[in-house]
Amino acid sequence: MIKGLCVDDKIGEAAGLFKKMGLCGCWPNVVTYGILINGLC
């Protein structure tokens, strides 16, 4: 989902989902971090 949001240039929503993952106990991993960083570039 985060990758799709980044592709659609919805970086703010992707970052929000990233934050919610941790709050729900689904901790982001290296792949998730990489996707978000690539979306920011």
N, CA, C and O atoms as a GROMACS GRO file, in nm:
protein
  164
    1MET      N    1   0.081  -0.118   0.000
    1MET     CA    2   0.000   0.000   0.000
    1MET      C    3   0.086   0.126   0.000
    1MET      O    4   0.055   0.223  -0.069
    2ILE      N    5   0.192   0.123   0.077
    2ILE     CA    6   0.280   0.240   0.085
    2ILE      C    7   0.343   0.267  -0.051
    2ILE      O    8   0.354   0.383  -0.092
    3LYS      N    9   0.383   0.164  -0.121
    3LYS     CA   10   0.442   0.184  -0.254
    3LYS      C   11   0.341   0.244  -0.350
    3LYS      O   12   0.374   0.333  -0.428
    4GLY      N   13   0.218   0.197  -0.346
    4GLY     CA   14   0.114   0.252  -0.432
    4GLY      C   15   0.089   0.399  -0.405
    4GLY      O   16   0.071   0.478  -0.498
    5LEU      N   17   0.088   0.436  -0.278
    5LEU     CA   18   0.069   0.576  -0.243
    5LEU      C   19   0.186   0.661  -0.293
    5LEU      O   20   0.166   0.772  -0.342
    6CYS      N   21   0.307   0.608  -0.281
    6CYS     CA   22   0.424   0.681  -0.329
    6CYS      C   23   0.420   0.698  -0.481
    6CYS      O   24   0.453   0.804  -0.534
    7VAL      N   25   0.379   0.593  -0.551
    7VAL     CA   26   0.369   0.599  -0.697
    7VAL      C   27   0.267   0.705  -0.739
    7VAL      O   28   0.287   0.775  -0.838
    8ASP      N   29   0.158   0.715  -0.663
    8ASP     CA   30   0.054   0.815  -0.692
    8ASP      C   31   0.089   0.953  -0.637
    8ASP      O   32   0.006   1.044  -0.638
    9ASP      N   33   0.212   0.969  -0.590
    9ASP     CA   34   0.263   1.097  -0.536
    9ASP      C   35   0.183   1.145  -0.416
    9ASP      O   36   0.157   1.264  -0.399
   10LYS      N   37   0.143   1.050  -0.332
   10LYS     CA   38   0.072   1.081  -0.208
   10LYS      C   39   0.164   1.048  -0.090
   10LYS      O   40   0.134   0.961  -0.008
   11ILE      N   41   0.275   1.119  -0.085
   11ILE     CA   42   0.380   1.091   0.012
   11ILE      C   43   0.331   1.114   0.155
   11ILE      O   44   0.364   1.037   0.245
   12GLY      N   45   0.253   1.217   0.175
   12GLY     CA   46   0.200   1.246   0.309
   12GLY      C   47   0.114   1.132   0.361
   12GLY      O   48   0.124   1.094   0.478
   13GLU      N   49   0.030   1.077   0.274
   13GLU     CA   50  -0.054   0.964   0.314
   13GLU      C   51   0.031   0.840   0.340
   13GLU      O   52   0.004   0.764   0.433
   14ALA      N   53   0.134   0.820   0.258
   14ALA     CA   54   0.224   0.706   0.277
   14ALA      C   55   0.296   0.717   0.411
   14ALA      O   56   0.311   0.617   0.482
   15ALA      N   57   0.342   0.837   0.444
   15ALA     CA   58   0.411   0.857   0.571
   15ALA      C   59   0.315   0.835   0.688
   15ALA      O   60   0.354   0.780   0.791
   16GLY      N   61   0.191   0.878   0.673
   16GLY     CA   62   0.091   0.855   0.777
   16GLY      C   63   0.064   0.708   0.799
   16GLY      O   64   0.052   0.662   0.913
   17LEU      N   65   0.054   0.633   0.690
   17LEU     CA   66   0.033   0.489   0.701
   17LEU      C   67   0.154   0.422   0.766
   17LEU      O   68   0.139   0.330   0.846
   18PHE      N   69   0.272   0.469   0.730
   18PHE     CA   70   0.396   0.418   0.788
   18PHE      C   71   0.393   0.435   0.940
   18PHE      O   72   0.429   0.344   1.014
   19LYS      N   73   0.350   0.552   0.984
   19LYS     CA   74   0.342   0.580   1.128
   19LYS      C   75   0.237   0.492   1.195
   19LYS      O   76   0.259   0.440   1.305
   20LYS      N   77   0.123   0.475   1.130
   20LYS     CA   78   0.015   0.393   1.187
   20LYS      C   79   0.057   0.247   1.202
   20LYS      O   80   0.009   0.177   1.291
   21MET      N   81   0.145   0.201   1.114
   21MET     CA   82   0.191   0.062   1.122
   21MET      C   83   0.250   0.034   1.260
   21MET      O   84   0.217  -0.067   1.323
   22GLY      N   85   0.336   0.123   1.306
   22GLY     CA   86   0.399   0.105   1.437
   22GLY      C   87   0.299   0.112   1.550
   22GLY      O   88   0.310   0.038   1.648
   23LEU      N   89   0.202   0.200   1.537
   23LEU     CA   90   0.100   0.214   1.642
   23LEU      C   91   0.012   0.090   1.653
   23LEU      O   92  -0.042   0.060   1.759
   24CYS      N   93  -0.002   0.018   1.542
   24CYS     CA   94  -0.085  -0.103   1.540
   24CYS      C   95  -0.005  -0.229   1.572
   24CYS      O   96  -0.061  -0.338   1.575
   25GLY      N   97   0.124  -0.213   1.594
   25GLY     CA   98   0.208  -0.328   1.628
   25GLY      C   99   0.264  -0.401   1.506
   25GLY      O  100   0.323  -0.508   1.520
   26CYS      N  101   0.246  -0.344   1.388
   26CYS     CA  102   0.301  -0.402   1.265
   26CYS      C  103   0.422  -0.318   1.227
   26CYS      O  104   0.412  -0.225   1.147
   27TRP      N  105   0.536  -0.352   1.284
   27TRP     CA  106   0.655  -0.268   1.270
   27TRP      C  107   0.711  -0.272   1.128
   27TRP      O  108   0.727  -0.380   1.071
   28PRO      N  109   0.741  -0.155   1.071
   28PRO     CA  110   0.802  -0.148   0.938
   28PRO      C  111   0.939  -0.215   0.938
   28PRO      O  112   1.011  -0.212   1.037
   29ASN      N  113   0.973  -0.275   0.824
   29ASN     CA  114   1.104  -0.339   0.812
   29ASN      C  115   1.190  -0.262   0.711
   29ASN      O  116   1.153  -0.153   0.667
   30VAL      N  117   1.303  -0.318   0.676
   30VAL     CA  118   1.397  -0.252   0.585
   30VAL      C  119   1.332  -0.224   0.450
   30VAL      O  120   1.354  -0.118   0.392
   31VAL      N  121   1.253  -0.316   0.401
   31VAL     CA  122   1.188  -0.297   0.271
   31VAL      C  123   1.092  -0.179   0.277
   31VAL      O  124   1.088  -0.096   0.186
   32THR      N  125   1.014  -0.171   0.384
   32THR     CA  126   0.918  -0.062   0.400
   32THR      C  127   0.989   0.072   0.408
   32THR      O  128   0.946   0.169   0.346
   33TYR      N  129   1.097   0.078   0.484
   33TYR     CA  130   1.176   0.202   0.492
   33TYR      C  131   1.227   0.241   0.353
   33TYR      O  132   1.220   0.358   0.314
   34GLY      N  133   1.279   0.144   0.280
   34GLY     CA  134   1.332   0.171   0.147
   34GLY      C  135   1.228   0.225   0.051
   34GLY      O  136   1.255   0.317  -0.026
   35ILE      N  137   1.108   0.168   0.057
   35ILE     CA  138   1.000   0.214  -0.030
   35ILE      C  139   0.966   0.359   0.001
   35ILE      O  140   0.949   0.440  -0.090
   36LEU      N  141   0.955   0.391   0.128
   36LEU     CA  142   0.921   0.528   0.167
   36LEU      C  143   1.032   0.626   0.128
   36LEU      O  144   1.004   0.735   0.080
   37ILE      N  145   1.156   0.587   0.149
   37ILE     CA  146   1.269   0.674   0.112
   37ILE      C  147   1.273   0.696  -0.039
   37ILE      O  148   1.295   0.808  -0.085
   38ASN      N  149   1.251   0.590  -0.117
   38ASN     CA  150   1.249   0.605  -0.263
   38ASN      C  151   1.135   0.697  -0.306
   38ASN      O  152   1.149   0.772  -0.402
   39GLY      N  153   1.024   0.691  -0.236
   39GLY     CA  154   0.912   0.779  -0.268
   39GLY      C  155   0.943   0.924  -0.242
   39GLY      O  156   0.888   1.013  -0.307
   40LEU      N  157   1.030   0.949  -0.146
   40LEU     CA  158   1.068   1.086  -0.112
   40LEU      C  159   1.171   1.145  -0.208
   40LEU      O  160   1.188   1.267  -0.213
   41CYS      N  161   1.238   1.060  -0.284
   41CYS     CA  162   1.344   1.107  -0.376
   41CYS      C  163   1.288   1.146  -0.511
   41CYS      O  164   1.364   1.188  -0.599
   0.00000   0.00000   0.00000
